[in-house]
Amino acid sequence: IDPRAQKMIRVNTKVAGPALSLVLASATMLSPARAFQTSAALRPMFQRMRSTNVGKRQTLRGGGYKFDDPGTARGVFHTAMKGNHDYDYDYLCIGGGSGGVRSSRIAATHGAKVALVECASGGDRKEGGFGGLGGTCVNVGCVPKKLMTYGAHFAHDMHDAEHYGWENANPTLNWKRFIENKNKEILRLNGIYKNMLTNAGVELIDGYAKLVDAHTVDIDGKKVTAETILVAVGGWPMMPKVEGGELAITSNEAFFLDERPERVIIVGGGYIAIEFAGIFSGYGSKTTQIIRGDLWLRGFDQDVREHLVTEYTNQGVDLKFNTNIAKMEKVAGGIKVTYEDGSTQEADVVMYATGRAPRTKNLDCEAAGVKLDAAGAIIVDEGFQTSVPSIYAVGDVINRIQLTPIALAEGHSLADTLFGGKPRKTDYSDVPTAVFSSPPIGTVGLTEEEARVKHKNVHIYRSTFRGMKHTLTGRQEKTLMKLIVNADDDKILGIHMVGDAAGGGIQLGG
């Protein structure tokens, strides 16, 4: 063998397969024919190099191992690779949401044989639209909710336009057209996710998967095996037990309403309830929001929470704090709601947004030995490994931070750790968060309450003001900006904003 080729293979031990001859030809100045002959001769030696144990070996989670010697060829090996086992796949992902899609795609680019199982068809119709490739975010979460938020703000924009000289801006709402356009966009995104996965080499399986054991899943009655299994099935809206609860809807159904409701009652004090209250109010519905506590948005900065109450009240949203529904019943005029204090109210739609639960109910986790917590979330360690070493979980199903970017980060880092030779953890500190309320919220870092507990000397820089735009419109909408600083070293501890562009602007703070 040409000495130049031998030298080349020593310093480029990651080169393999059909590309080897091209690399030899370009890097060692061999002719293409000579390079092909040399690569063919080197393949047996290269295979031996891949399987030779050099240096002290350490076992990795999921069945892989690495060598201490940094000069070892490839440096990190993982047994969950095609040809090193008798399973159908190296990596099988249950769930086509953000975490599952990202993790399966990255694993495939690292060379693993990957399959992804998803049972829902996508967002073009109600029956299949609650799920699909892209998960909650694409189908019944961030994306359609943001589109609805855009639509709801046009009423304000048209009102404002009149004060800037644009007369007779009084169009009518075609709700069905909007929902059709929204569904088309979601279906387009479903297709983009499908193409991303197939182009990466991921096999898509249409079906409902359940865990059987450490290496087996049941997909609509067919057993499929994998050396490593990822559970990324996400979460599902919770419905508390209340008399007549079957009359209410959740955020899932809210995305597929045939008509805009004239009167809507939204139950919940979290960001999903707040977002939909702003959406329905913006679209012209008479909106009531029921919050069981004395304030909403638990966990957010106190000033942010109180500021948004003022904004929603000024917009005409009827906020009922310290209130609970006792029962609901169907009446001629719609749905009659009876509150615990005995008062009643009628509405066309009652929507519950009282939290989301990990979607593990029919996954047969217990049968496979996967432990759950009291809320039904899969228990994992810092590397997302469950109580069964070959089964991992990421995203909303582990109930850490229920945000799309978090699921993406978890899935990506897991694939890199298991298959890419790049072990790393997910950083949960200082995650920028946006709430699509009206006006929107942007927040990152500590709240004032948290900062005062952790630090002795805290300075607060706070400002509220009416934007210049509204000096003509007459609207009293105000922006809140708040900066929390450690006075001992001038380090910024938290940034909080309520106002236009808060959601996008806060990304800079992160």
ZAMARGU-4260 file (C-alpha; in steps of 0.2 Angstrom, whole numbers, plus 5000, padded with zeros to 4 digits):
<rodrens>
0) 5000/5000/5000 | 5006/5017/4996 | 5015/5025/5012 | 5005/5041/5009 | 4989/5031/5010
5) 4995/5023/5026 | 4999/5039/5034 | 4982/5046/5028 | 4972/5033/5037 | 4982/5035/5053
10) 4977/5053/5055 | 4960/5051/5048 | 4953/5036/5057 | 4935/5043/5055 | 4935/5041/5037
15) 4925/5026/5031 | 4914/5019/5017 | 4913/5024/4999 | 4920/5042/5003 | 4937/5034/5008
20) 4943/5033/4990 | 4938/5051/4987 | 4947/5057/5002 | 4963/5047/4998 | 4963/5054/4980
25) 4961/5072/4986 | 4972/5072/5001 | 4987/5061/4995 | 4987/5066/4977 | 4983/5048/4971
30) 4974/5045/4955 | 4956/5041/4957 | 4959/5023/4950 | 4974/5020/4962 | 4964/5028/4977
35) 4949/5016/4974 | 4961/5001/4974 | 4970/5007/4990 | 4953/5010/4999 | 4947/4993/4995
40) 4964/4986/5002 | 4962/4996/5018 | 4944/4992/5022 | 4948/4976/5031 | 4961/4985/5041
45) 4950/4999/5045 | 4936/4987/5051 | 4949/4980/5063 | 4954/4997/5069 | 4935/5001/5073
50) 4934/4985/5084 | 4950/4986/5092 | 4950/4990/5111 | 4963/5002/5114 | 4965/5010/5131
55) 4953/5009/5146 | 4935/5006/5142 | 4921/5015/5151 | 4903/5010/5149 | 4891/5024/5144
60) 4872/5024/5147 | 4862/5015/5134 | 4875/5001/5131 | 4889/5012/5123 | 4907/5014/5129
65) 4922/5025/5127 | 4940/5024/5128 | 4951/5035/5139 | 4965/5036/5126 | 4961/5052/5116
70) 4971/5045/5102 | 4960/5030/5099 | 4951/5029/5083 | 4933/5036/5084 | 4936/5040/5103
75) 4918/5035/5107 | 4909/5019/5102 | 4891/5015/5105 | 4884/4997/5103 | 4867/5004/5098
80) 4873/5005/5080 | 4868/4994/5065 | 4876/4977/5064 | 4881/4976/5083 | 4865/4968/5088
85) 4850/4958/5083 | 4837/4971/5085 | 4826/4979/5071 | 4833/4996/5075 | 4847/5005/5084
90) 4835/5018/5090 | 4816/5019/5091 | 4807/5035/5095 | 4789/5034/5101 | 4781/5051/5097
95) 4783/5064/5083 | 4784/5080/5093 | 4798/5092/5095 | 4809/5080/5106 | 4806/5064/5096
100) 4809/5072/5079 | 4825/5081/5084 | 4832/5066/5093 | 4828/5054/5080 | 4834/5065/5066
105) 4851/5069/5075 | 4853/5051/5079 | 4851/5046/5061 | 4864/5059/5055 | 4876/5051/5067
110) 4874/5034/5058 | 4861/5025/5068 | 4847/5015/5061 | 4831/5025/5067 | 4813/5023/5067
115) 4800/5035/5073 | 4782/5030/5078 | 4768/5043/5077 | 4749/5039/5077 | 4741/5055/5073
120) 4739/5061/5055 | 4741/5080/5057 | 4732/5097/5057 | 4720/5097/5043 | 4705/5090/5052
125) 4699/5089/5070 | 4699/5070/5071 | 4718/5069/5067 | 4723/5086/5071 | 4726/5085/5089
130) 4743/5077/5085 | 4754/5073/5071 | 4772/5076/5066 | 4778/5092/5075 | 4768/5087/5091
135) 4759/5099/5102 | 4769/5114/5096 | 4765/5113/5078 | 4747/5105/5079 | 4738/5112/5094
140) 4751/5123/5103 | 4763/5137/5099 | 4761/5138/5080 | 4742/5139/5078 | 4740/5149/5094
145) 4752/5162/5088 | 4742/5163/5071 | 4726/5165/5081 | 4735/5179/5091 | 4740/5188/5075
150) 4722/5187/5069 | 4715/5193/5086 | 4726/5209/5085 | 4719/5215/5068 | 4703/5222/5077
155) 4715/5233/5087 | 4725/5237/5072 | 4710/5243/5062 | 4704/5253/5077 | 4721/5261/5078
160) 4721/5264/5059 | 4706/5276/5059 | 4716/5288/5071 | 4730/5288/5058 | 4719/5294/5044
165) 4713/5277/5037 | 4694/5278/5036 | 4680/5265/5034 | 4691/5251/5040 | 4677/5240/5045
170) 4679/5223/5038 | 4669/5208/5043 | 4676/5192/5051 | 4675/5175/5041 | 4680/5163/5055
175) 4679/5148/5044 | 4691/5155/5031 | 4703/5158/5045 | 4702/5141/5052 | 4704/5133/5035
180) 4719/5144/5031 | 4726/5139/5048 | 4724/5121/5045 | 4732/5122/5028 | 4747/5130/5036
185) 4748/5116/5049 | 4747/5103/5036 | 4761/5111/5027 | 4772/5110/5042 | 4768/5092/5045
190) 4774/5089/5028 | 4790/5098/5031 | 4794/5088/5047 | 4790/5072/5037 | 4803/5077/5023
195) 4816/5082/5037 | 4815/5065/5044 | 4815/5055/5028 | 4829/5065/5021 | 4839/5061/5037
200) 4836/5042/5035 | 4823/5040/5048 | 4810/5027/5045 | 4792/5034/5049 | 4780/5021/5056
205) 4761/5026/5057 | 4754/5018/5072 | 4751/5018/5091 | 4766/5011/5101 | 4766/5003/5118
210) 4780/4997/5128 | 4782/4979/5130 | 4799/4977/5138 | 4817/4985/5138 | 4819/4982/5120
215) 4802/4979/5113 | 4787/4990/5108 | 4770/4984/5102 | 4764/4995/5087 | 4746/4991/5083
220) 4749/4972/5087 | 4766/4970/5079 | 4781/4968/5089 | 4796/4979/5085 | 4813/4979/5094
225) 4826/4992/5096 | 4842/4992/5106 | 4838/5009/5113 | 4820/5016/5115 | 4815/5035/5117
230) 4798/5040/5124 | 4793/5057/5118 | 4774/5057/5119 | 4772/5074/5126 | 4757/5079/5137
235) 4738/5081/5136 | 4726/5094/5142 | 4719/5089/5159 | 4700/5090/5163 | 4696/5091/5182
240) 4681/5081/5188 | 4666/5093/5188 | 4647/5089/5185 | 4643/5092/5167 | 4662/5092/5162
245) 4659/5083/5146 | 4651/5099/5139 | 4667/5109/5141 | 4682/5109/5128 | 4701/5110/5130
250) 4714/5120/5120 | 4714/5106/5108 | 4696/5108/5102 | 4698/5127/5103 | 4709/5126/5088
255) 4695/5118/5077 | 4679/5128/5082 | 4667/5129/5068 | 4661/5146/5073 | 4668/5160/5084
260) 4658/5159/5100 | 4649/5175/5105 | 4651/5171/5124 | 4665/5161/5131 | 4671/5156/5148
265) 4689/5151/5150 | 4694/5142/5166 | 4712/5143/5172 | 4725/5155/5178 | 4740/5149/5168
270) 4747/5156/5152 | 4737/5145/5140 | 4721/5151/5148 | 4727/5169/5147 | 4732/5167/5129
275) 4715/5161/5124 | 4706/5174/5134 | 4716/5187/5124 | 4712/5178/5108 | 4693/5176/5110
280) 4692/5194/5116 | 4702/5201/5102 | 4690/5191/5090 | 4675/5200/5098 | 4669/5186/5109
285) 4662/5192/5126 | 4675/5183/5137 | 4675/5178/5155 | 4690/5170/5164 | 4688/5160/5179
290) 4704/5159/5191 | 4702/5149/5207 | 4716/5159/5216 | 4718/5178/5220 | 4730/5180/5206
295) 4735/5172/5190 | 4752/5166/5182 | 4759/5158/5197 | 4778/5158/5196 | 4779/5174/5186
300) 4786/5191/5193 | 4772/5199/5204 | 4773/5215/5194 | 4770/5206/5178 | 4755/5197/5185
305) 4747/5213/5192 | 4751/5223/5176 | 4742/5210/5165 | 4727/5211/5176 | 4725/5229/5173
310) 4728/5227/5154 | 4715/5213/5152 | 4702/5223/5163 | 4704/5238/5152 | 4701/5227/5136
315) 4684/5221/5143 | 4689/5204/5149 | 4679/5199/5164 | 4691/5192/5177 | 4683/5182/5191
320) 4697/5178/5204 | 4694/5166/5219 | 4680/5157/5209 | 4676/5139/5204 | 4663/5131/5194
325) 4652/5119/5203 | 4642/5112/5188 | 4638/5114/5170 | 4622/5109/5161 | 4615/5111/5143
330) 4601/5124/5141 | 4593/5131/5126 | 4604/5146/5125 | 4620/5136/5127 | 4629/5130/5143
335) 4623/5136/5160 | 4637/5137/5172 | 4634/5137/5191 | 4648/5144/5202 | 4651/5137/5220
340) 4643/5153/5227 | 4627/5149/5218 | 4628/5162/5205 | 4625/5157/5187 | 4631/5162/5169
345) 4627/5156/5152 | 4640/5154/5138 | 4642/5146/5121 | 4658/5138/5125 | 4667/5134/5141
350) 4685/5130/5139 | 4696/5122/5153 | 4715/5126/5153 | 4719/5120/5170 | 4736/5111/5166
355) 4743/5097/5155 | 4747/5080/5161 | 4761/5068/5154 | 4753/5057/5141 | 4758/5040/5149
360) 4741/5033/5152 | 4740/5020/5138 | 4759/5018/5136 | 4761/5002/5147 | 4776/5010/5156
365) 4774/4999/5172 | 4773/4983/5162 | 4790/4987/5154 | 4797/4992/5171 | 4798/5011/5168
370) 4794/5021/5184 | 4782/5035/5185 | 4780/5049/5197 | 4763/5053/5206 | 4758/5065/5191
375) 4761/5051/5178 | 4778/5058/5172 | 4792/5047/5167 | 4806/5048/5180 | 4823/5050/5172
380) 4840/5055/5178 | 4850/5070/5172 | 4854/5060/5156 | 4836/5056/5153 | 4838/5038/5157
385) 4823/5029/5165 | 4823/5015/5177 | 4825/5004/5162 | 4843/5007/5156 | 4839/5005/5138
390) 4824/5017/5138 | 4825/5035/5139 | 4812/5050/5139 | 4812/5068/5135 | 4800/5083/5133
395) 4784/5086/5142 | 4782/5067/5146 | 4796/5070/5160 | 4787/5086/5166 | 4802/5097/5168
400) 4799/5113/5158 | 4785/5111/5146 | 4792/5122/5132 | 4797/5117/5114 | 4815/5123/5114
405) 4818/5113/5130 | 4811/5097/5122 | 4822/5101/5106 | 4838/5103/5117 | 4834/5087/5127
410) 4832/5077/5112 | 4847/5084/5103 | 4859/5082/5118 | 4853/5064/5121 | 4856/5059/5102
415) 4873/5067/5103 | 4877/5058/5119 | 4871/5041/5114 | 4876/5041/5096 | 4888/5055/5092
420) 4902/5053/5104 | 4898/5070/5112 | 4891/5067/5130 | 4883/5083/5136 | 4869/5089/5148
425) 4854/5100/5145 | 4855/5117/5154 | 4839/5123/5161 | 4845/5139/5168 | 4839/5156/5162
430) 4827/5150/5149 | 4818/5164/5140 | 4800/5162/5140 | 4786/5171/5130 | 4767/5171/5134
435) 4756/5176/5119 | 4745/5186/5130 | 4737/5203/5124 | 4749/5212/5127 | 4763/5198/5126
440) 4775/5194/5140 | 4793/5191/5139 | 4803/5185/5154 | 4820/5177/5158 | 4830/5174/5174
445) 4824/5177/5192 | 4808/5186/5198 | 4810/5199/5211 | 4804/5188/5224 | 4816/5174/5220
450) 4831/5187/5218 | 4827/5194/5236 | 4828/5176/5243 | 4845/5172/5234 | 4853/5189/5236
455) 4855/5201/5250 | 4857/5217/5240 | 4845/5218/5225 | 4841/5234/5214 | 4825/5235/5204
460) 4824/5246/5189 | 4805/5247/5184 | 4796/5258/5171 | 4778/5258/5164 | 4773/5269/5150
465) 4761/5272/5136 | 4769/5269/5119 | 4770/5284/5107 | 4758/5275/5095 | 4744/5276/5107
470) 4745/5295/5109 | 4734/5296/5094 | 4724/5280/5096 | 4718/5284/5113 | 4720/5267/5120
475) 4728/5266/5137 | 4738/5250/5134 | 4754/5252/5144 | 4771/5243/5143 | 4780/5237/5158
480) 4799/5234/5158 | 4808/5228/5174 | 4827/5224/5177 | 4832/5215/5192 | 4851/5217/5197
485) 4863/5211/5210 | 4869/5227/5217 | 4885/5219/5224 | 4892/5215/5206 | 4879/5223/5194
490) 4875/5207/5187 | 4858/5206/5179 | 4847/5193/5188 | 4831/5194/5179 | 4822/5204/5164
495) 4803/5205/5163 | 4793/5214/5150 | 4775/5216/5145 | 4772/5225/5129 | 4773/5223/5110
500) 4787/5213/5104 | 4791/5206/5122 | 4791/5188/5116 | 4804/5191/5103 | 4814/5204/5112
505) 4817/5193/5127 | 4827/5181/5117 | 4841/5193/5117 | 4840/5193/5136 | 4843/5175/5136
</rodrens>
